[in-house]
Structure formats: C-alpha cells, structure tokens
Amino acid sequence: MEAHERILVAIDTADTKAATSLAQRVAGVVGGIKLGLEFFNATGPEGVRAVVAGKPLFLDLKYHDIPNTVAGAVRSVVRACRPSILNVHAAGGRAMMQAAVAANQETADAIGITPPSLIAVTVLTSLDDADLDSIGQYRPIGDQVVRLARLAQEAGCDGAVCSPREITAIRAACGDGFQLVVPGIRPTSSAADDQKRTLTPAEAVAAGADYLVIGRPITQAPDPVAAATAIADEIRASSAAA
C-alpha cells in the first residue's frame, strides 16, 4: 500500500458544503474520507453521498445495540452509503458482531458490491485506565483492547479500531491479516487535543497500522493538502529507512 493510501481524513463537521470542498481538495493525496456521527446525523445518507462522490469512505458510526437492531442498521447503511469501511463497538458482544457481519455480507451480495470491511471499535482513544476504572472495567486498557480485538476476530470482523499504543499487542494476538484502523495519530508538531494514547504517523505504521485516521492536523491546517502530503512523505521516508 502506498503511504498516502493509508491516510483517512476525518472530516468532523455538519456542513455539507465545507465537507465536500475539503474532500475534493485532499482527494488526490489521501486514501479516503472518514465521516462520523456529527455529519451523518446532520445530513443523512444524501449528505454522505454528496461528499464522497466515489471516494473510499470510512463511515464511523460505531453501532452498539441489540443484534437485530445493529443488523438492520448495517443493512440500511450499506445500501444507502456503500462505505469501504464500517464499524461497530466490540463491547456490543459476539452475537451483535456476528449479526453485523452476516448483514454486511448479505446486503453486499444483494446489491452486487464488495462487502465493506467491518471493523470493531475496541477502547476509545479518549479513554485511559482511570476512565475504564470509573465505568467498572477493572483491567489495564491494553488487556481490554486485546480481549475485544480477539472477540471481534472470532465473531468474523475484518479488523479493529485501536489506539496506536495497542497496535503491536493486537498484531501479536490476531495476526497480520486483521486490519487495524488507528485514530489518535498526531504528527510531531501537532497538539494531542482530546486524544490520550497517541503516536506519530510513522511510528504507527512501523508498529503495524494499516490505516491512519487523521483529522485536525489536516483539516485545521492552513493548507490541508500540504499537511496531508507532509504526513505521507513522513511515512514514506520512515518506511524507506527501516
């Protein structure tokens, strides 16, 4: 995979015009676009289709509900938006993930497309050990992430969302074929913002990340195209030196 293809730009806005403009600007220098709850709730599938217009899409809706409800949501969104990557919360459990996997495959077959990669969110990158303790999960984050990644793999998911800090452990537990989509990526010059478990793009790729979800360091840069290009160049240079 080329360095720039690993970058998924997180466009976090409710403004279709702004999102479309930014997606068009970075289209040639990144691998795809990530749209999440803020945008989807404001604009629905029509807004998603307008922004993406054929570009690879990571639709970050993090479904977490009873199995039947999640399966129905997956069917609806695969038909309406045709994402390349779609996610659910691993904490929803094995049966929920299995229902999502089946619905994803069935819907893709029915409409004649390649099934989106269905990946599972492990532990949000905004959380740390103290946060897990406060919600009654008394284990280190690294242990919980690996536990959930293994459960997702057993349920048939294609991969997981994890912070950069858990890439190596998940690779050891789940193998090379398990896709890792990694937020919490911050170039050296960027602030961590509300992310608590971060690495640089080059560090994350070296550790084994497949895709890097990067938002504010690109979207809030004076020149988003230049920022995205610089990140791809950093990944490329690091890979060449390894």
Secondary structure, DSSP 8 states (H G I E B T S, - for coil): --GGGGEEEE---S-HHHHHHHHHHHTTTSSEEEEEHHHHHHHHHHHHHHHHTTS-EEEEEEE-S-HHHHHHHHHHHHHHH--SEEEEEGGG-HHHHHHHHHHHHHHHHHHTS---EEEEE-S-TT--HHHHHHTT--S-HHHHHHHHHHHHHHTT-SEEE--GGGHHHHHHHH-TTSEEEE--B--TTS--TT-SS-B-HHHHHHHT-SEEEE-HHHHTSSSHHHHHHHHHHHHHHHHHH-
